[in-house]
Amino acid sequence: MFKTLPGFREFYPEDVAKRDYIFKVWRDTARAFAFCEFDPPVLEQLDLFTEKSGEEIKSQLFEFTDKGGRAVSLRPEMTPSLARMVGAKANSMRRPVKWFCMGENYRYERQQKGRLRAFYQFNADILGEESLRADAEIIGLLVGILKAFGLTRDEFKVRLGDRTLWVLFLENAGVKDEFIMPVLSVVDKIERVSPEAFLEMLSGALEGSGIKADALAGKIREFISLKDLESIRAAFDGGMVPADRIDARLSDWRELFATLSDMGAADFVKPDLGIVRGLAYYTGFVFEAFQTVGSGRALAGGGRYDNLVKKLGYPDMPAVGFGMGDVTVSDLLELVGKGKSLDNSPDVCVLIADESLRGDALRAIYALRAEGIRVDYQFKGAGLGKQFKYADSIGARLAVIFAPDEFSRGCVGIKNLKSGVSDEAKLDSLCAAVKAAL
């Protein structure tokens, strides 16, 4: 007996219908925001991912040497492929680039609740626009998608952090440039580890800096606890960073929230300096969406990454974007009773009362299908009672009945299986009659 590999899923038709509902919301909302869909390859050069995330990411990859001797990997995420594709044509592209994609990604990591080795992810990014209006558009799209699922402020929130503000804070605390990224990587883990483990990791990140980890840890915790811009500004008083740099960044915060307010998204977004995002390529505002019911799991995350395209060897291009996985979204929708499926039921079930009419029925079936009408029928001959039961079981809306009496007059029967209302239609105008009945 064969089994599904660990961390991979199989989708039966009812599961596909639920997955396709999520895909439809993603796609429809992104298109409403005027994003264009792209589709990168599932297999890429290994260097594309190690250049972005470092050699340590190899332990999380399905990577191997192909038959041509190339080091390759199944994609663990979409962003490097996006940067490669946009970078390759950067000089000829109209800016800003507003792209989205949906596809399966693969990570060889330990399975846990909401995290598998194969998962579908929605990504949306804006490249070539450095203004905060792009950040607001991306966050607005994230909020718009979650609202399109029927989720409310009682069920999700977006926590907004700022890598730029963190750099200013660490500079203010005397942390030198070469230690800032290692410290931020540790700060990103503060909510997931014990205070003792955090202090130990912070000590490692500060080794050789001359800064005491316990003193900085206290300042970090105080900074994270601040929830309004006035308190954040006060935290910099008397420090090493010039006041105009701090005031300029807090002005960016006010501008971003003003734009989000105009979009109707500000009520879903809260300042939260605990959001840092551990990946080194983020350069500005960062954010994560969390469910506020159940276990409070993360639903999506992203931010500004202005240097990645250039880092991969392409023309410099600012960028901001986010990713959202299908697993956690699906789990949340089921938890709050808002999970849905696309209706894959046929529009019409054709019933054949006499086998002598099967050829005529098939010609009508294929004519209806050519008009985009979903039609099913039974392969084996059966009484009309059984055929009606079959039509009900597959959820058909209409039954079209080929019976000798009606057919002798050039007609077929039409029955609305929801209301029970029956009628007749001329065979030569059956398509129009069915469309009208639907």
LINQUI-V5914 format. One record per pair of residues at least 24 apart in sequence whose ideal C-beta (glycine too) atoms are under 7 Angstrom apart, sorted by the first residue. I is the first residue (numbers start at 1). GAP is how many residues later the second one is. D is the distance in whole Angstrom. If there is no record, write none. Layout:
I&GAP&D / I&GAP&D
This chain:
6&105&6 / 6&111&7 / 7&104&5 / 7&109&5 / 7&110&3 / 7&111&6 / 8&109&6 / 8&110&5 / 9&107&7 / 9&109&7 / 14&327&7 / 17&324&4 / 17&325&5 / 17&327&5 / 18&312&7 / 18&321&6 / 18&323&5 / 19&307&7 / 20&322&5 / 21&319&5 / 21&320&5 / 21&321&5 / 22&304&5 / 22&307&6 / 22&308&6 / 23&79&6 / 24&318&6 / 25&120&6 / 25&123&5 / 25&124&6 / 26&76&6 / 26&96&4 / 26&119&6 / 27&75&7 / 29&112&7 / 29&115&5 / 29&116&5 / 29&119&5 / 30&70&4 / 30&94&6 / 30&111&7 / 33&108&5 / 33&111&7 / 34&64&6 / 35&63&5 / 35&64&6 / 35&65&4 / 35&89&6 / 36&62&6 / 36&63&6 / 37&63&6 / 37&64&6 / 38&47&7 / 38&61&5 / 38&63&5 / 39&62&6 / 39&64&7 / 40&38&6 / 40&41&4 / 40&42&7 / 40&45&6 / 40&61&7 / 42&32&6 / 42&33&6 / 43&29&5 / 43&31&6 / 44&28&7 / 44&29&6 / 44&31&6 / 44&37&6 / 45&25&7 / 45&26&7 / 45&27&6 / 46&25&4 / 46&26&6 / 46&27&5 / 48&32&5 / 48&36&6 / 49&24&6 / 49&27&6 / 49&31&6 / 51&260&7 / 51&261&6 / 52&28&5 / 52&229&7 / 52&256&7 / 53&226&7 / 60&47&5 / 60&48&6 / 60&49&5 / 61&47&6 / 62&44&5 / 62&46&5 / 74&32&4 / 75&30&6 / 75&31&7 / 76&29&6 / 76&30&6 / 76&31&5 / 77&28&6 / 77&246&7 / 78&25&7 / 78&43&7 / 78&45&4 / 78&245&7 / 79&44&7 / 79&242&7 / 82&41&7 / 82&43&6 / 83&225&5 / 83&226&5 / 83&229&5 / 84&228&6 / 86&41&5 / 86&223&7 / 86&231&7 / 87&222&5 / 87&225&6 / 87&227&3 / 87&228&7 / 88&226&7 / 90&224&6 / 90&225&4 / 90&227&6 / 91&224&6 / 95&33&3 / 95&34&7 / 96&30&5 / 96&31&7 / 96&32&5 / 96&33&4 / 96&38&6 / 97&29&7 / 97&30&4 / 97&31&5 / 98&28&5 / 99&26&6 / 100&24&4 / 114&183&5 / 114&213&5 / 114&214&5 / 114&217&6 / 116&211&6 / 119&206&5 / 119&207&6 / 119&208&5 / 120&205&7 / 120&206&4 / 121&202&5 / 121&203&7 / 121&204&5 / 122&201&7 / 122&202&5 / 123&198&6 / 123&200&5 / 124&197&6 / 124&198&6 / 125&194&6 / 125&195&7 / 125&196&3 / 126&193&7 / 126&194&6 / 126&195&7 / 127&182&7 / 127&190&5 / 127&192&4 / 128&189&5 / 128&190&7 / 129&189&7 / 130&188&4 / 132&120&6 / 132&123&5 / 132&124&5 / 132&127&7 / 133&126&6 / 134&186&5 / 135&121&6 / 135&150&5 / 135&169&6 / 135&185&5 / 136&120&6 / 136&123&4 / 136&124&5 / 136&127&7 / 138&164&7 / 138&182&5 / 138&183&6 / 138&184&6 / 139&121&6 / 139&126&6 / 139&130&6 / 139&148&6 / 140&120&7 / 140&123&4 / 140&125&5 / 142&147&6 / 142&158&6 / 142&180&6 / 143&122&4 / 143&125&5 / 145&179&7 / 146&143&7 / 149&184&6 / 149&189&6 / 150&188&5 / 151&187&7 / 153&114&6 / 153&115&6 / 154&138&7 / 155&136&6 / 155&137&6 / 155&138&6 / 155&181&6 / 156&133&6 / 156&134&7 / 156&135&5 / 156&136&6 / 156&143&6 / 157&111&6 / 157&113&6 / 157&133&6 / 157&135&6 / 158&110&5 / 158&111&5 / 158&129&6 / 158&131&5 / 159&111&6 / 159&113&4 / 159&116&5 / 159&128&6 / 159&129&5 / 159&131&6 / 160&109&5 / 160&110&7 / 160&111&6 / 160&112&6 / 160&115&7 / 160&125&6 / 160&127&5 / 161&111&6 / 161&112&6 / 161&113&7 / 161&114&3 / 161&115&6 / 161&125&5 / 161&126&7 / 162&122&7 / 162&123&5 / 162&124&7 / 163&113&7 / 163&119&5 / 163&120&6 / 163&121&6 / 163&123&6 / 164&85&6 / 164&120&5 / 165&84&6 / 166&110&6 / 168&73&5 / 168&77&6 / 168&78&6 / 168&81&6 / 169&54&6 / 171&69&7 / 171&70&5 / 172&64&6 / 172&67&4 / 172&68&5 / 172&69&5 / 173&43&6 / 173&46&6 / 174&37&6 / 174&66&7 / 175&34&7 / 175&36&6 / 176&33&6 / 179&26&7 / 179&27&6 / 179&30&5 / 181&99&6 / 184&92&6 / 185&93&5 / 187&33&6 / 187&89&5 / 188&88&4 / 188&89&6 / 188&90&4 / 190&84&7 / 191&83&6 / 223&50&6 / 224&49&5 / 224&50&5 / 226&47&6 / 227&44&6 / 228&43&7 / 229&24&6 / 256&29&7 / 277&24&6 / 277&26&6 / 281&24&5 / 281&26&6 / 281&27&5 / 283&24&6 / 291&41&5 / 293&42&6 / 293&43&6 / 294&41&5 / 297&31&5 / 298&30&7 / 299&25&6 / 299&29&5 / 299&30&6 / 299&33&7 / 300&24&4 / 345&49&6 / 345&50&3 / 345&51&6 / 346&28&4 / 346&29&6 / 346&30&4 / 346&48&6 / 346&50&5 / 347&26&5 / 347&27&5 / 347&28&7 / 347&49&7 / 347&50&6 / 347&51&6 / 347&91&6 / 348&25&6 / 348&27&5 / 348&48&6 / 348&50&5 / 348&52&6 / 348&86&6 / 349&27&5 / 349&28&6 / 349&41&7 / 349&42&4 / 349&45&7 / 349&47&4 / 349&50&5 / 350&25&6 / 350&27&4 / 350&50&5 / 350&52&7 / 351&33&6 / 351&36&4 / 351&37&7 / 351&40&7 / 351&48&6 / 351&50&5 / 351&51&7 / 352&25&7 / 352&50&5 / 353&31&6 / 353&48&6 / 353&49&6 / 353&50&4 / 353&51&7 / 354&49&7 / 354&50&5 / 355&26&5 / 357&45&4 / 357&50&6 / 360&42&7 / 361&41&5 / 364&63&7 / 364&66&6 / 367&64&6 / 368&63&6 / 368&66&6 / 371&60&5 / 373&61&6 / 391&26&6 / 392&25&6 / 397&41&6 / 398&36&7 / 398&39&6 / 398&40&7 / 400&34&7
